[in-house]
Amino acid sequence: MTKIPTTHRWCLFLDVDGTLLDIAATPDRVRVDPALNELLRATSDSLAGAVALISGRSLAQLDALFAPARWTAAGQHGLERRDASGHVHRARLDDSSLAAARLAMAAAAAEAPGALLEDKGLALALHYRLAPAFEQQLRRQVSRIARQLGSAFHVQEGRRVLELKPASATKADAIQAFLAEPPFAGRRPMFVGDDLTDLDGFAAVERAGGLSVAVGDHVNALLRVASPRDVRALLADLAEGKVTA
């Protein structure tokens, strides 16, 4: 693993799928083992609670996945955020414009056997990991649907997923909001992620003088680890105080 400097108090932001957890064929096949929750708890205790999940999943999905734990977290790329005190902040958006898009996305998925539509409420994710032959067809269809919605929405690409989401929501905004609040304020941020959806979060922590850490070789960051197994090793080091001042 890449050696991380030990000269600052850290706060830690973690993507979930592909970072803490290996990618599964479909989002609902992912499982969190109790050992990971215990490791996150130990890391959070070591960092005085300055740990947050930053995910494309909704808060409800994160809570179900990590139950019984309820972590400080941002869901749906920052559209919803639960701060360290437990208060939930949600973007005020009119999702009525998504009604037609929801039907169109469902129709696109139905035309591509193996494709899966994940409805997050304010965002729609079309997974094609099990339908790779239909990638170009789905790209064209989702792009057309996005154009019909106008500039308020855009297509966020990920690993075998096309997500239609409000353009105003980014992981960078969520991280910046956390950095303005205790227990994150005044600490040096580290964000660990693996996908295109994490790039704006990488930029946010770098602007704040922190470290971006890429998992795998899909995206670039200041540092890199190979897999979620290495992320767990990093968490263990943080929990034991090996990478703190």
N, C-alpha and C positions, 0 to 999 in steps of 0.2 A: 504494500500500500504506500502511496505517496506520503511523505512526512509532512505534517501540518505544523506551522509555527506555534509556539507555546507562549507568545508574548501578550495575549489579549484575553479578556473575559469574553466568552462566546455567547451568542444566542443562535439557535439552530432552527432552520426551516427545512422541512422534508416533504418532497413529493412522495406519493404512495406507490402506485402501480409502476413496476419497472425499477423502482428505487428501493423502497422498503420490502416490496413483494415482487416475486417473479411474475412476468406477464403470463396470463392464462388465456386459453382459447376464447373465452367470453368473460366479461366482467364479473358475472355472478358465480364463477367457478373459483374465484380467489378466496383463500382462507387465511386468517391470522391465527397463528399458534400462540398459546399463552406465554411462551417464552419471549416473544417479541413485545407483548404488552409490558411484561416485567422489565425488559431491557429499556423500553421507552420511559418507563416510570423511573428507573435508576438514573437514566440520562437527564431527565427533567429535574429530578432532585439535585443532581450535581450542578445543574445550571440554574438553580433557583427558580425553576418553572419556566425558563425561557426557551421552550420548545413548542413548535407549532407545525401541524400538517398543512400543506398547501397543495390542494388536489383539484382535479377536474370533477371528481365525484361530488355529489351533494353532501351536506352535513348529515342528512338522514342516512345516506349510504355509508358514510364513514362511521357513524355511531353503531350501525348494525354490524359493520365489518369488524370493528375493534371492541365490541361489547364484551364485558360490561364497562370498559373504559370510555370516557367521553373527553377527548383531547381538545385543547385549544387548537382551532383549525380554521382554514378558509376553504370553502367549497365552491364548486362550479366556477373555478378560475377567479374567485374573488367576489362573485355575485352575492355570496353570503359568508359571514365571518363571525366566529364565536371567539371573543377575546378571553384573556386569562381569568377574568372575573366571572365568566360564564354568560355574559350578555351577548345576544345575537344581533348582528347588524345585517340587514338585507337591502339590496338595491331596490329602489322603487321604480319598477319598470312595468309598462303595460304589455302583457304577454298575449293580448288578443290577436296581435298580428301574426303570432306563431300558429294559430289554429289551422290556417290553410297549409302552412309549411309542414305542420305535423302530419297532415294527411298525405301530402306529396312525398315526404320522406318515408312514410310507411309504405307507400306504393312503390317507391324506388327499392326499398329493402325486399319487398315481396317479389320483385322482378329479378332478384339476384339471390338464388338459393344459397343459404349459408350466411347471408348478411343479417345483421341484428341492429335494430333501432333501439337506442337507449334514450328514454324521455326523462330528462332531469328537471323538467318544469320550465325553466327559463332558457334551457339549451337542449339541443337535440344532437345526439352522437350516433353516427352510422358506422358500425364496426364491420369491416370486411375481411378480417383475419381468416375466416373460414370460407371466404368467397373471393380469393385473390384474382381469379380470371375476370371478375367484373369490376376491377378497380377503375379503369378508365371510364367505363359507362357510369359508375357511381359518381366519379369526379364531375363529369359533365352535368349530371342531374342535380347534384347538390349545388354546384356553382350557379346553375340556372335558378334554383329555388332562392338562393341567397340574393341574387340580383333583383328578384321580384320583391324582396323585403326592403331593399334600399340600403343606405349607408349605415343604418343603426345596427345592422347585423353583419357578421362576416364568417368565413369558413376558417376554423382553426384546425390545421392538420396535425395528426399525431401518428403514432405507430399503428398502421392499419386501421385508422379511424379518421373520419371527416366530421367535424363538430360544427354545427351551426349555432352561434352564440352571439350575444350582444357585443358589439365592438368595444364598448366602454369598460368591459370587465377584463382585468389582467391579473396575473399572479404578482406582478410588480406592485400594483396598487395595494394588494392585500399585505404584502411584506412591508411596504412603507407605512401602512396604517399600524401594523404591529410595532414597528420601530419607534413610533411616537408614544407608545404606551408602556407602562411597567408590565412585566419585568424585563421587556426587551430593550427599552430605551437606555442608551448609554453603553450598550454592549456591541461588540463587533459581530456582524451577521455572517452566517454561513448557510448557503442554500444548496441542497443536494437534489439533483434531478436527472432525468435520463432522456428527455424528449424535446421536440420543438416547442411544446407548450410551456417549457421551463425557461426558455431563452430570455424572456423579459424579466423573469425573476432573477436569473443570473446577473443581468445588467443592473438590476436594482441593488443587489448586495455589493456588486463591484463599485458602483457609484458611492456607496456608503463606506467604502474602504474594507469591505469584507471579502469572503472567498466563495467562489462558485465551484461546485464539485460535480462533474459529470459521471454518470454511471454507464459503463459501456462506451461504445464508440459512435453512437448515433448523433451526438451533438458535442460541441466544444465548450470547454470551461477552463478556468485557471488551473484546476487540478482534475485528476481522473482516477476513478477506481473501476474495477472490472465488472462487479456484479453486486446484487443485493447482499450477498454473503459478506462482501467487503464493507458495505454500509453498516452491517451489524457489528463488524469488528471496529469500525470507527465509533459507533455508539458506545461500545464497551470501553473504548479508550477514554471517551468523554466522561462516561459514568465513573471511571476510576481516577479521573483528574489528570490523565496523562497528556492532554492537549489543552489545558487551561493554564492561566497565569498563576 
